[in-house]
Structure formats: structure tokens, C-alpha cells
Amino acid sequence: MAVLDLRRTDLRTNIRENPYWISSAEITPAADDADAILFVFPDVGGVYMVHEVIVEVATLFAGGTVVMDLGIATIATVDVTTGGAVSNQDLDEFMAAAEIDLTTAGFYPGGAIAVDAEGVITGTDWALAKAEGTIGNLLITGVDADVPVVCATLTSDAVITSGSAYVHMLVSKLPVR
């Protein structure tokens, strides 16, 4: 898929070290069949912890069966924009399509886990890391090559005719020395 650049550079400055919310640009039908880059982490050596993830469906999506995953990937450099490509993609690192009802306006928090009949806990990598208290999939480390990005993948079995969503993430930059 080709990249659709939906990063918001106007919300990337924070003067406090405590957790803060970042919000994506509007995700619209133009993101259909694209890897919509929402957030980028080019700060070399910066380590960010993702505390919460919420998808806000502002206007319901229509046009076939519309689904969206929220994942992580990399881009070659921070200069990659619309028309570029992502690599190393985990489509549902943060939220799987089943967690987001794009046909109903509202807020959908990430972090859902379930226990199957054999007692095995299932969920996205990020949700499992939160539930198990492990840190690996809660952290994003900034680099200037193969830059980590959070991206949304919106797809449908027909032409998407309407819809609007935003992704909000509660992050903190760890004071790494």
C-alpha cells in the first residue's frame, strides 16, 4: 500500500515531562487502502511510553464493510510523506479492527484482552504488554533511519463514501540518560 501522511506537527511540542495526549489529523475515506501515518518518532534516543490509545469515530463510516487497524511500522526517514512506503509493519500492534466500530460515532479505547476456552489470554501486542506488566511493546524508541511510526490501515470491500476518525494516544517521554 502507498502511504497517506496524516501527521500533525502542530501538536508535537510539550513542555512537561508527565504523560500528555497527542492527536492525529482527521482520518477520512481518502485513507482507504493506504498506510495512514499518524505519529512519527524521529527523536534519536528518545524513548516514549504509550499509556493509552483511543480511537474517536466522529462521523460514522459508510461504504461496504469498513475496518481499521492501528499499528506500528517504520519509514526510511522522517522525510517520507504521502506516496512513500512503510516497512516492518505490525498492522494491529495497538488496536485490532474488532475493537473499533466504525459505523457508530464514539470513543473506542484500546487494550482489550480476552481469555479463550483453554485459559490463554489474547489481545494485541500492546494490550498484552499492559495486561502482563511487560514493557517491551509499550515503548517506542526514536531513531533517524527506519523511523518508527504509528499508522492506521483503513480498508473496505467497497468504496468508502463517508466517515471521520481521530486517534488519541497518551504518551510520555522517558527521561533516559
Secondary structure in CASP SS format (residue, H / E / C, confidence):
PFRMAT SS
TARGET T0000
AUTHOR 0000-0000-0000
METHOD secondary structure of the structure
MODEL  1
M C 1.00
A E 1.00
V E 1.00
L E 1.00
D E 1.00
L C 1.00
R C 1.00
R C 1.00
T H 1.00
D H 1.00
L H 1.00
R C 1.00
T C 1.00
N C 1.00
I C 1.00
R C 1.00
E C 1.00
N C 1.00
P C 1.00
Y E 1.00
W E 1.00
I E 1.00
S E 1.00
S C 1.00
A C 1.00
E C 1.00
I E 1.00
T C 1.00
P H 1.00
A H 1.00
A H 1.00
D E 1.00
D C 1.00
A E 1.00
D E 1.00
A E 1.00
I E 1.00
L E 1.00
F E 1.00
V E 1.00
F C 1.00
P C 1.00
D C 1.00
V C 1.00
G C 1.00
G C 1.00
V E 1.00
Y E 1.00
M E 1.00
V E 1.00
H E 1.00
E E 1.00
V E 1.00
I E 1.00
V E 1.00
E E 1.00
V E 1.00
A E 1.00
T E 1.00
L E 1.00
F E 1.00
A E 1.00
G C 1.00
G C 1.00
T C 1.00
V E 1.00
V E 1.00
M E 1.00
D E 1.00
L E 1.00
G E 1.00
I E 1.00
A E 1.00
T E 1.00
I E 1.00
A C 1.00
T C 1.00
V C 1.00
D C 1.00
V C 1.00
T C 1.00
T C 1.00
G C 1.00
G C 1.00
A C 1.00
V C 1.00
S E 1.00
N E 1.00
Q E 1.00
D E 1.00
L E 1.00
D E 1.00
E E 1.00
F E 1.00
M E 1.00
A C 1.00
A H 1.00
A H 1.00
E H 1.00
I C 1.00
D C 1.00
L C 1.00
T C 1.00
T C 1.00
A C 1.00
G E 1.00
F E 1.00
Y E 1.00
P E 1.00
G C 1.00
G C 1.00
A C 1.00
I E 1.00
A E 1.00
V E 1.00
D C 1.00
A C 1.00
E C 1.00
G C 1.00
V C 1.00
I E 1.00
T E 1.00
G E 1.00
T C 1.00
D H 1.00
W H 1.00
A H 1.00
L H 1.00
A H 1.00
K H 1.00
A H 1.00
E H 1.00
G C 1.00
T C 1.00
I C 1.00
G H 1.00
N H 1.00
L H 1.00
L E 1.00
I E 1.00
T E 1.00
G C 1.00
V C 1.00
D C 1.00
A C 1.00
D C 1.00
V E 1.00
P E 1.00
V E 1.00
V E 1.00
C E 1.00
A E 1.00
T E 1.00
L E 1.00
T E 1.00
S E 1.00
D C 1.00
A C 1.00
V C 1.00
I C 1.00
T C 1.00
S E 1.00
G E 1.00
S E 1.00
A E 1.00
Y E 1.00
V E 1.00
H E 1.00
M E 1.00
L E 1.00
V E 1.00
S E 1.00
K E 1.00
L E 1.00
P C 1.00
V C 1.00
R C 1.00
END
